[in-house]
Amino acid sequence: MLIETQSIEIKKTIPEAEWKVKQSAHEQRVDEILNDYLQARSRQEKNPVMDFLFEYYAFRPANLRKWSPGIGVELEYSNFDQLPEISEFSVRENSAFVDPVFFPKKRISSLKWMLQMLKNTQSSRPSFGCFGMHEWAMVYKTDKPRHNQVPLRMEPEKLAEFVESRPLLCTHYDAFRFFTKPAQPMNRFELSREKFHETEQPGCIHSNMDLYKWAFKIYPFISSNLILEAFELAVKARRIDMQASPYDLRNQGLQPIKIETESGRKEYKKKQEMIFEKGFPIRNEVIKALKKILLSVESTALKE
């Protein structure tokens, strides 16, 4: 931390008692979600939903538990040592705030890219026709499934026949890149890292799951409450993802959504639409937060 005397625009000041309640509520909510999982993980038990959220996404449980008010909020305090542990804090008199001066300049271009990509996604027409086939394309004609410790619901030959009987309509590059080599040419859309910002659409399960990633990448300049909201959506989305997969996860409490049947595809579409509806306002909030952060960072840079 440092003492900052330069004038910084603060939109809101929170009394000490109030922000401590918010911090405690945040920590308790994270504990409610994660305690059972962390205990099971300490016993080396696998969890295909939560493991994915903490291994594929590089934000650890301890980081999720940390609380930040985000940019534009000042915290009053009486005891310096009781402030949240945020190295990007600046202090003046008896208040502290996340200071945009600490935002790495080398990340401003990434921030702009994320903001534009999310705006493009939000304005795109949602599509609900993929039926979760991406997980099936990831095990198509391979003897090394990604989750090789979990049994498949279908024999490899029947699984391949099913994949060949359905169109692959994946629009999310970070799912597509895990398709097996035989499955990639079968996808209707040509996807690449370079075209990522053009092909994202808000109906995609993984696009909504990724809201968690785009939020936590900007910690602590973004509110931890928003990160947690995005995380809870990601948990719901990942559960649906795994239920619709070819893996048999009933021993994990995940009843299959049998997309190989007409009723299963209807069920998946209904759940996918639910994730879209929950994700839309969260994406809006992330967009607003990134706009505010970018404005603060650029304004600070002009003063230097």
RORODREN-672123 format. One record per residue (C-alpha): residue in one letter; y, x, z. Coordinates in steps of 0.2 Angstrom, whole numbers, padded with zeros to 4 digits, always signed. Each point is the difference from the previous one (the first is absolute). Example, Ala and Ser with C-alpha at 12.3 -4.5 7.8 and 13.67 -1.06 7.14 Angstrom:
REM residues 2
a-0022+0062+0039 s+0017+0006-0003 
This chain:
REM residues 304
m+0000+0000+0000 l+0018+0005-0002 i+0017-0006+0005 e+0008-0008-0015 t+0019-0003+0001 q+0002-0006-0018 s+0003-0018-0003 i-0016-0009-0005 e+0000-0018-0005 i-0010-0010+0013 k-0004-0018-0004 k-0008-0004+0017 t+0000+0006+0018 i-0015-0004+0011 p+0002+0001+0019 e-0013+0011+0009 a-0010-0014+0008 e-0001-0010-0017 w-0007+0015-0010 k-0012+0005+0013 v-0008-0018-0001 k-0001+0002-0019 q-0008+0017+0002 s-0013-0006+0012 a-0004-0015-0010 h-0003+0010-0015 e-0011+0012+0009 q-0010-0014+0008 r-0002-0008-0017 v-0007+0016-0008 d-0012+0002+0015 e-0006-0018-0002 i-0004+0004-0018 l-0007+0017+0002 n-0008+0003+0017 d-0017-0007-0005 y+0000+0009-0016 l+0005+0017+0008 q-0014-0002+0013 a-0013-0003-0013 r+0007+0015-0010 s-0002+0011+0015 r-0019-0005-0001 q+0001+0005-0018 e-0003-0018-0006 k+0006-0003-0018 n+0012-0014-0004 p+0003-0002-0019 v+0016-0010+0003 m+0009+0010+0013 d-0007+0017-0005 f+0008-0003-0017 l+0017-0004+0007 f+0000+0016+0010 e-0009+0012-0012 y+0007-0005-0017 y+0017-0004+0008 a+0006+0016+0009 f+0008-0009+0015 r-0009+0002+0016 p-0003-0013+0014 a+0012+0010+0011 n+0013+0000-0013 l-0002-0019-0002 r+0003-0002+0019 k+0016+0009+0000 w+0015-0011+0000 s+0016+0003-0010 p+0015-0012-0002 g+0003+0007-0018 i+0017+0005-0007 g+0016-0010+0005 v-0005-0004+0018 e+0007+0009+0015 l-0010+0000+0016 e+0009+0001+0017 y-0008+0011+0013 s+0002+0006+0018 n-0014+0013+0000 f-0001+0012-0015 d-0018+0003+0003 q-0005-0018-0001 l+0005-0002-0018 p-0013-0002-0014 e-0006+0017-0006 i+0009+0001-0016 s+0006+0017-0006 e+0012-0008-0013 f+0010-0008+0015 s+0018+0005+0002 v+0009-0004+0016 r+0018-0003+0005 e+0005-0005+0018 n-0014-0012+0006 s-0007-0006-0016 a-0012+0007-0013 f-0003-0004-0018 v-0011+0005-0015 d+0011+0011-0010 p+0000+0000-0019 v+0006+0018+0000 f-0018+0005+0004 f-0008-0009-0015 p-0007+0014-0011 k+0011+0002-0015 k-0016+0005-0010 r-0007-0018+0003 i+0015-0010-0007 s-0007+0000-0017 s-0017-0007+0007 l+0010-0013+0010 k+0009-0006-0016 w-0017+0000-0009 m-0008-0011+0014 l+0015-0012+0000 q+0000-0002-0019 m-0019-0002+0000 l+0000-0014+0014 k+0014-0009-0009 n-0010+0000-0016 t-0015-0006+0008 q+0009-0014+0009 s+0008-0006-0016 s-0017+0000-0009 r-0010-0015-0003 p-0015+0000+0012 s-0018+0000-0008 f-0015-0006+0009 g-0014+0002-0013 c-0008+0016+0006 f-0011-0008+0013 g-0002+0017+0009 m-0011+0008-0014 h+0008+0017+0004 e-0012+0004+0014 w-0015-0004-0011 a+0007+0011-0014 m+0000+0014+0013 v-0018-0001+0002 y-0005-0004-0018 k-0014+0011-0007 t+0001+0013+0014 d-0012+0006+0013 k+0014+0006+0011 p+0009-0015+0007 r+0016+0003+0009 h-0007-0008+0016 n-0017+0007-0002 q-0005-0004+0019 v+0002-0019-0004 p-0013-0010-0010 l+0004-0009-0016 r-0002-0019-0001 m-0008+0003-0017 e-0012+0011-0009 p+0009+0013-0011 e-0007-0007-0016 k+0006-0018+0004 l+0016+0007+0006 a+0003+0008-0017 e-0004-0016-0009 f+0012-0009+0011 v+0014+0012-0003 e-0003+0000-0019 s+0000-0019+0000 r+0018-0001+0007 p+0017+0006-0006 l+0008+0015+0010 l+0018-0005+0002 c+0006+0013+0013 t+0019+0004+0000 h+0000+0012+0014 y-0002+0018-0005 d-0005+0006+0018 a-0015-0012-0001 f-0004+0004-0019 r+0000+0019+0003 f-0016-0003+0011 f-0009-0009-0014 t-0016+0009-0006 k+0002+0008-0016 p-0010-0013-0009 a+0010-0014+0007 q+0018+0007-0004 p-0001-0004-0019 m-0005-0018+0004 n+0017-0004+0009 r+0012-0010-0011 f+0015+0009+0006 e+0004+0018-0003 l+0006+0007+0017 s+0007+0017+0004 r+0010+0008+0014 e+0015+0001-0012 k-0001-0019-0003 f-0003-0005+0018 h+0017-0007+0003 e-0002-0011-0016 t-0017-0007+0003 e+0001-0005+0018 q+0001-0019+0003 p+0001-0010+0016 g-0016-0010-0001 c-0010+0016+0002 i-0010+0002+0016 h+0003+0019+0000 s+0019-0002-0005 n+0002-0010+0016 m-0011+0012+0010 d+0011+0014-0005 l+0016-0008+0007 y-0006+0008+0016 k+0000+0017-0009 w+0017-0002-0007 a+0007-0005+0017 f-0008+0014+0011 k+0005+0013-0012 i+0018-0003+0005 y-0003+0001+0019 p+0010+0001+0011 f+0015-0005-0011 i-0009-0017-0002 s-0004-0012+0014 s-0017+0002+0008 n-0001-0019+0001 l+0001-0001-0019 i-0014+0014-0001 l-0011-0010+0012 e+0003-0016-0010 a-0005+0009-0016 f-0015+0007+0009 e-0006-0017+0006 l+0001-0006-0018 a-0010+0015-0006 v-0014-0004+0013 k-0002-0017-0007 a+0001+0006-0018 r-0013+0013+0003 r-0012-0012+0009 i+0001-0011-0016 d-0003+0015-0011 m-0016+0005+0009 q-0006-0018+0001 a+0001-0001-0018 s-0008+0017-0003 p-0018+0003-0005 y-0003+0007+0017 d-0010-0009+0013 l+0011+0000+0016 r-0006-0015+0010 n-0005+0012+0014 q+0019+0004+0001 g+0004-0019+0001 l+0006-0001-0018 q-0009-0014-0009 p+0000+0003-0019 i+0011-0009-0012 k-0013-0002-0014 i+0011+0003-0015 e-0016+0000-0010 t+0001-0019+0002 e+0013-0012-0006 s+0003-0006+0018 g+0002+0018+0006 r+0013+0003-0014 k+0010-0016+0006 e-0001+0006+0018 y+0006+0018-0005 k+0015-0007-0010 k+0005-0012+0014 k+0000+0015+0012 q+0009+0011-0012 e+0014-0013-0002 m+0001+0000+0019 i+0003+0019+0000 f+0013-0002-0013 e+0009-0013+0009 k+0000+0010+0016 g+0004+0016-0009 f+0015-0007-0010 p+0012-0001+0015 i-0006+0017+0007 r+0003+0009-0016 n+0018-0008+0000 e+0003+0007+0017 v-0006+0017-0005 i+0011+0000-0015 k+0015-0005+0011 a-0004+0014+0012 l-0002+0013-0014 k+0017-0005-0007 k+0008+0002+0017 i-0008+0017+0003 l+0005+0006-0018 l+0018-0006+0003 s+0001+0008+0017 v-0008+0016-0007 e+0012+0001-0015 s+0015-0004+0010 t-0004+0014+0013 a-0003+0012-0014 l+0018-0004-0007 k+0008+0005+0017 e-0008+0017+0001 
